[in-house]
Amino acid sequence: MSDEHGSPVHYTAIERGTPVYASDGTAVGEVRQVVDNYREHILDGFVIEDASGAIRFVDGPEVARTFERAVTLTIDAATVAQLGPPDPGAASFGANLSSGRVSKLFGRAWKRK
């Protein structure tokens, strides 16, 4: 499987539009957003969009592997179809490109999206 999906990568390398596959091999959508707990350096989950345009949140423990060209899950397609959207209060962060060296020193190199 890793040949068709590429090499394993860290979840932070996953890009928007990366295909997501359920544990049964069914394509269940594409990555729309990576939700990262930056302070603890752990994956909170992925926001995905399925073929019908429904937005779903896949929790971190439901992610099996992240590859260059795919994300695989520990749950099957039927379970993915039951997932709801992300909580509206879930924070996501991106690089603050306007921060200077002092801001980076004090941990302000990231800003809430």
C-alpha positions in Angstrom: 0.0 0.0 0.0 2.8 2.4 0.8 4.0 2.2 -2.9 0.7 3.6 -4.3 0.4 6.2 -1.4 4.1 7.2 -1.3 6.3 7.2 1.7 5.0 7.7 5.3 5.2 11.3 6.4 4.5 13.4 9.5 0.9 14.6 9.7 2.1 18.2 9.4 3.2 17.4 5.8 -0.3 16.5 4.7 -1.7 19.0 2.2 -5.2 20.1 1.5 -6.8 17.8 -1.1 -4.9 14.7 0.0 -7.2 11.6 -0.5 -8.5 9.9 2.7 -9.2 6.2 2.7 -11.2 4.2 5.2 -9.9 1.0 6.8 -11.7 -1.0 4.1 -9.9 0.8 1.3 -12.8 3.0 0.3 -12.0 6.6 -0.7 -14.1 8.6 1.8 -13.0 12.2 1.0 -10.1 14.7 0.8 -8.3 16.6 3.6 -9.6 20.1 4.0 -7.7 21.0 7.1 -5.2 19.5 9.6 -6.2 20.3 13.2 -3.1 20.3 15.3 -2.6 20.7 19.0 0.5 22.8 18.5 1.5 23.1 22.2 1.5 19.3 22.8 2.8 18.4 19.3 -0.1 15.9 18.6 -2.7 15.5 15.9 -6.2 16.5 17.0 -7.6 15.2 13.7 -8.5 16.1 10.1 -11.4 18.0 8.6 -12.4 16.1 5.5 -14.8 16.8 2.7 -16.6 13.8 1.1 -17.7 13.5 -2.5 -21.1 15.0 -1.7 -19.5 18.0 -0.1 -20.3 17.0 3.5 -17.7 18.2 6.0 -16.6 15.7 8.6 -14.1 15.7 11.5 -11.9 12.6 11.8 -10.4 12.4 15.3 -6.7 11.8 15.7 -7.0 8.2 17.1 -9.0 7.3 14.0 -6.1 8.1 11.8 -4.0 5.0 11.0 -1.2 6.4 8.8 -0.3 9.5 6.9 1.5 9.1 3.5 2.8 11.5 0.9 -0.4 11.0 -1.2 -2.9 9.6 1.2 -4.3 9.4 4.7 -5.6 6.0 5.9 -8.1 5.6 8.8 -8.7 2.9 11.4 -12.5 3.1 10.8 -14.6 1.8 7.9 -16.5 3.9 5.3 -19.9 3.4 7.1 -18.4 4.8 10.3 -16.9 7.8 8.5 -20.3 8.5 7.0 -21.7 8.9 10.5 -19.1 11.5 11.6 -20.2 15.0 12.1 -18.6 18.4 11.3 -15.8 19.8 13.5 -16.7 21.8 16.6 -17.0 25.5 15.7 -14.6 26.4 18.5 -11.8 24.1 17.4 -8.7 26.3 16.9 -6.3 25.9 14.1 -3.0 27.7 13.7 -0.8 28.7 10.8 2.6 30.4 10.5 2.6 34.1 11.3 4.7 35.2 8.3 4.9 38.8 9.6 6.5 37.8 12.9 10.0 38.9 13.5 12.9 37.2 15.3 11.8 38.5 18.8 8.2 37.1 18.2 9.7 33.8 17.3 11.8 33.8 20.4 8.7 34.3 22.6 6.6 31.8 20.8 4.5 34.2 18.7 5.4 32.8 15.3 2.0 31.2 15.0 -1.4 32.9 14.8 -5.0 31.6 15.0 -6.6 31.2 11.6 
